[in-house]
Structures are given as structure tokens and as C-alpha cells.
């Protein structure tokens, strides 16, 4: 950052003595714009001596997305960002019929099976069950009294969020693509 181009120094109006137009040794004051020497790099020194950088979250090795950094005083905003309890959207691809030791596409193949009995409807029924159980957990971790008007309005808008530490909760899941043996959620 210290090697980045710097803005031009600020200008200040100063009244400087100049010889009067009639001569005779008379001096008059003339307005002139001069740079502020306090902005000069040799006077000011390097802009950044210590720079604090904080990460808002971590991305997994095989994940892509926005990586939030806080620089300097922006580190204080990372806590506010965390306390907003923002939701995250993931797109996950999978392959039916194969199991690996680390559940990734690069792991060692542990098991192989048939997948012709799987249909999109069956997959969507299972996803609905997963989403339903997570909705119950969301209500428990949201710390909102469910018998209030506020809870109803937040639920209608889809704004109920878990407060504080809680396990990951799936608020919505759906099948985006289904072409056996591959699928995308």
C-alpha cells in the first residue's frame, strides 16, 4: 500500500511578498497557491507503518465466493457484520452411486452402488424433510417468542435468523439440476 500512487499534496493560499510594479524597492503581497509541506512524502513518511488486516470468515479450499477483509479501523466493522447473522447461499454438486472416504470428488472410492431407483420427486421429498427439521431448529435458536405479532411478521418476510452461536441451519434447500447420476442443490 505504501508503493501505491499518492494523491497530489493539498494546496494552500499564501500571501507572498513580491516587488511592486513601480519599482523603487517597494514590496506588495500577492496571493499564490503553494503545496502544503505536511503532505509531502519526505515530511510525512510512509503512510502505513503498522496495518491490521482481519478476515471476516474463511472460505473452504474448494469454495468460491466473496472473501471479506477488514483493513485498519474496518476491523471493527467485521464484528458488526458477524452479528448481522447474514445467510449464505451454497450451490452443491453431487454424484449418486459412489462414496469416497472424505466425501469429496477427489477422495478414495469406498463404495459403489446402483442409482436407477432415485427420481427427482424422491430427492425433493427428502430435501423437504431436511428443510422442515431445520426450520424447527431455526425457531428454537432465534430467541423470539413465537406467540407475538413481531414473530409472525418476521416469519412472513423470511427474516427469522438464529441469534448467537448455533450449529449451521439450512433455511432453504432445493434441487436445481437433476440428470442421473449427477445432481445440483
Secondary structure, 3 states (H helix, E strand, C coil): CCCCCCCCCCEEEEEEEEECCCCCCCEEEEEEEEECHHHCHHHHCCCCCCCCEEECCCCCCCCCCCCCEEEHHHHHHHHHHHHCCCCCCCCCEEECCEEECCCCCCCCEEEECCCCCCCHHHHHHHHHHHHHHHHHHHHHHCCCCCCCHHHHHHHHHCCCCCCCCCCCCCCCCCCCEEECCEEEC
